[in-house]
Amino acid sequence: MPHPSTQTAKIDLHQDLILSFRHDTTSFFEYQDTYDDLLGTNAGNCTDYITTGLNMIFGIIWPYHIGTHGTNGNINYDASLISSSIQRYKDLQKHGDISLVRSNEDLEKQDALRILLHIEWCDHCQHIDDIADLYNQGIRSIWFVRNFNNHLSQCNTSSWGLTRFGYEAIEYMNHHWMIIDTAHMNHQAMMETLATSQKPIINSHSNLQHFQKHPRNVYDKFIIQLANTWWVLWLSMCSDFISGEGNIAYIQQYIDQI
């Protein structure tokens, strides 16, 4: 694999690899074919990923129980899944051509699928020590909020922005070069994050209000601010965000938004 500094980096900002993991410990993976592909039983040591020229993927950690849906923001949330999911990534690193990215030095490793651990929402975080604990466990990117307000930020169905703790978290993350993901924030929180962060941020999977009015999509003002920086927005292929809820989205519509 070419050195990252000698080519345009190819990065998958939102890889739901963790969806393949089982949390009930019945087996290592939910899907045997994913297990085979990653460990090389069929595909040969992450061939399908590596041959695409990907430099790195953001490996999502979901601290809630998949397949259960509640109306309360905390009902499915389980912080204990964070450490167990991180351990499964570490186990995967032992058996496949995987390199977990914690520092710049980890980006130097060749012929490996580089995975930067990225946590999706942090309902348990109430103090800086909680953010520090995530950092110490190897998390290098945090998505503050999902579909319910928490101690860090308001979500996309609310009108308020960051909390005081959210500002403190940004300061800590900037100091430690952790990446902030503004996906699922509302417009106010996104703009406050843009104005506050002194280090690059991302929005890993949102679309454009200009094309489709949806709470998950971003406004032109945010995009213009983003364009004046070295921060990154990537689009989701979720049809609801492209053509409206319940409608089929076509690839040309996605391309038009790009």
C-alpha positions in Angstrom: 0.0 0.0 0.0 1.5 3.4 -0.9 2.6 5.6 1.9 -0.3 7.9 3.0 1.8 11.0 2.4 2.5 10.1 -1.2 -1.1 9.9 -2.4 -4.6 11.2 -1.8 -5.9 9.4 1.3 -8.9 7.2 0.8 -10.8 6.9 4.1 -14.1 5.3 4.9 -15.6 7.7 7.6 -18.4 5.4 8.7 -17.8 1.6 8.5 -20.4 -0.3 10.6 -18.0 -3.3 10.9 -19.1 -3.6 14.6 -22.6 -4.7 13.4 -21.0 -8.0 12.6 -20.0 -8.5 16.2 -22.3 -10.4 18.5 -22.7 -9.0 22.0 -24.2 -12.1 23.5 -20.8 -14.0 23.3 -22.5 -16.9 21.5 -20.0 -16.5 18.7 -17.4 -14.0 17.6 -19.3 -12.7 14.7 -22.9 -12.4 13.7 -22.2 -13.3 10.1 -19.7 -16.0 9.3 -18.9 -14.6 5.9 -17.7 -11.3 7.5 -15.5 -13.4 9.8 -14.1 -15.3 6.9 -13.5 -12.2 4.8 -11.6 -10.3 7.6 -9.6 -13.2 8.8 -8.7 -14.4 5.3 -10.5 -17.8 5.2 -12.1 -16.9 1.9 -10.9 -13.5 0.9 -7.3 -13.7 1.9 -6.5 -11.3 4.8 -8.8 -8.4 4.1 -8.1 -8.5 0.4 -11.4 -6.9 -0.5 -10.7 -3.9 1.7 -7.0 -3.5 1.0 -7.1 -3.8 -2.8 -9.5 -0.9 -3.0 -6.6 1.3 -1.8 -8.3 2.4 1.4 -5.9 4.0 3.7 -8.1 3.7 6.8 -11.6 3.1 8.0 -13.4 4.5 11.0 -14.4 1.4 12.9 -17.7 2.2 14.6 -18.4 1.1 18.2 -22.1 1.0 19.1 -22.6 1.0 22.9 -26.2 -0.2 22.7 -28.0 -3.4 22.0 -28.7 -3.9 18.3 -32.2 -5.1 17.5 -33.9 -3.5 20.4 -35.8 -0.2 20.0 -37.1 2.0 22.8 -38.6 5.4 23.0 -36.3 6.5 25.8 -32.7 7.6 24.8 -31.1 5.5 27.5 -33.2 2.3 27.3 -30.8 0.5 24.8 -27.6 2.1 25.9 -25.0 -0.1 27.6 -21.5 1.4 28.2 -20.1 -2.0 29.1 -20.3 -2.8 25.3 -17.6 -0.3 24.7 -14.8 -2.2 26.3 -16.0 -5.5 25.0 -16.2 -4.1 21.4 -12.7 -2.6 21.7 -11.4 -6.0 22.8 -13.0 -7.7 19.8 -11.2 -5.2 17.5 -8.0 -6.1 19.3 -8.7 -9.8 18.9 -9.3 -9.2 15.2 -5.9 -7.4 15.0 -4.2 -10.6 16.3 -5.6 -12.8 13.5 -6.1 -10.6 10.4 -4.1 -7.9 8.6 -5.6 -5.2 10.9 -3.8 -2.2 12.4 -5.6 -0.2 15.0 -4.7 3.5 14.7 -3.9 5.3 17.9 -1.1 7.6 16.7 0.6 8.8 13.5 3.1 6.0 13.8 0.3 3.5 13.3 -0.4 5.0 9.9 3.0 4.0 8.7 2.2 0.3 8.8 1.9 -1.2 5.3 -0.3 -3.9 3.8 -2.8 -3.7 6.6 -6.4 -2.4 7.0 -6.0 0.5 9.3 -8.9 1.0 11.7 -9.4 4.1 13.7 -11.9 3.4 16.6 -14.8 5.7 16.5 -17.6 5.7 19.1 -21.2 6.4 18.1 -22.8 8.5 20.8 -21.7 8.9 24.4 -24.7 8.9 26.7 -22.6 7.8 29.7 -20.2 10.7 29.4 -20.8 13.3 32.0 -17.3 14.4 33.0 -13.9 14.9 31.3 -12.7 11.7 33.0 -15.2 9.8 30.9 -13.8 11.2 27.7 -10.2 10.6 29.0 -11.2 6.9 29.7 -12.3 6.5 26.0 -9.0 8.0 24.9 -7.1 5.7 27.1 -9.0 2.7 25.7 -7.9 3.6 22.2 -10.9 5.6 20.9 -9.7 8.4 18.6 -13.0 9.8 17.3 -16.2 10.6 19.0 -19.7 11.2 17.7 -21.3 13.2 20.5 -25.0 12.5 20.1 -27.4 10.3 18.2 -31.2 10.5 18.3 -31.6 11.7 21.9 -30.2 14.7 23.8 -27.4 13.9 26.2 -24.8 15.6 28.4 -22.7 16.7 25.5 -25.1 18.1 22.9 -28.7 18.3 21.6 -29.7 16.0 18.8 -31.1 16.9 15.4 -34.7 17.1 16.6 -33.9 19.8 19.2 -33.1 23.5 18.8 -30.4 24.0 21.5 -26.8 23.4 20.8 -23.8 22.2 22.8 -23.9 21.9 26.5 -21.2 23.4 28.8 -19.7 19.9 29.1 -19.8 19.7 25.3 -17.5 22.7 25.1 -15.2 21.2 27.7 -15.1 17.9 25.7 -14.1 19.8 22.6 -11.2 21.4 24.4 -10.0 18.1 25.7 -10.3 16.4 22.4 -8.5 19.2 20.6 -5.6 18.9 23.0 -5.4 15.1 22.4 -6.0 15.2 18.7 -9.3 13.3 18.9 -11.7 13.8 16.0 -15.1 15.2 16.6 -18.0 14.0 14.4 -20.9 16.3 14.1 -23.3 13.8 12.5 -26.7 13.7 14.2 -26.1 17.1 15.9 -28.6 19.9 15.1 -27.6 22.9 13.1 -26.9 25.1 16.2 -24.6 22.4 17.7 -22.8 22.0 14.4 -22.1 25.7 14.1 -21.0 26.0 17.7 -18.6 23.0 17.1 -17.2 24.7 14.0 -16.7 27.9 15.8 -15.1 26.3 18.9 -12.9 23.5 17.6 -9.3 24.4 16.8 -8.6 21.1 15.2 -10.3 19.3 12.2 -13.8 17.9 12.6 -15.8 15.6 10.4 -19.5 15.0 9.6 -19.3 11.4 8.6 -22.8 10.8 7.1 -25.2 13.6 6.6 -26.8 15.0 3.4 -28.0 18.4 2.2 -31.0 20.3 3.2 -30.8 22.1 -0.2 -31.9 18.9 -1.9 -34.0 17.2 0.9 -35.5 18.7 4.0 -34.7 16.2 6.8 -33.5 16.8 10.4 -30.4 14.7 9.7 -29.3 16.9 6.7 -27.1 20.0 7.0 -27.7 23.6 5.9 -25.8 25.6 3.3 -24.4 27.9 6.0 -22.7 24.9 7.6 -21.3 23.7 4.3 -19.9 27.1 3.4 -18.2 27.3 6.8 -16.9 23.9 6.3 -15.6 24.7 2.8 -13.4 27.5 4.2 -11.6 25.0 6.5 -9.8 21.6 6.1 -12.7 19.8 7.8 -14.6 17.0 6.0 -18.3 16.3 5.2 -19.3 13.0 3.6 -22.7 12.0 2.4 -24.9 9.2 3.5 -26.5 6.8 1.0 -29.6 6.5 3.2 -32.6 7.1 0.8 -34.6 9.0 3.5 -31.9 11.7 3.4 -31.7 11.8 -0.4 -35.3 11.5 -1.6 -37.5 11.6 1.4 -38.8 9.0 3.8 -40.2 5.9 2.2 -38.9 6.8 -1.3 -36.3 5.0 -3.3 -33.1 7.0 -3.9 -31.1 6.5 -7.1 -27.4 6.7 -7.5 -27.6 9.8 -9.7 -29.4 11.7 -6.9 -26.5 10.8 -4.6 -24.0 11.9 -7.3 -25.9 15.2 -7.7 -25.5 16.0 -4.0 -21.7 15.3 -4.3 
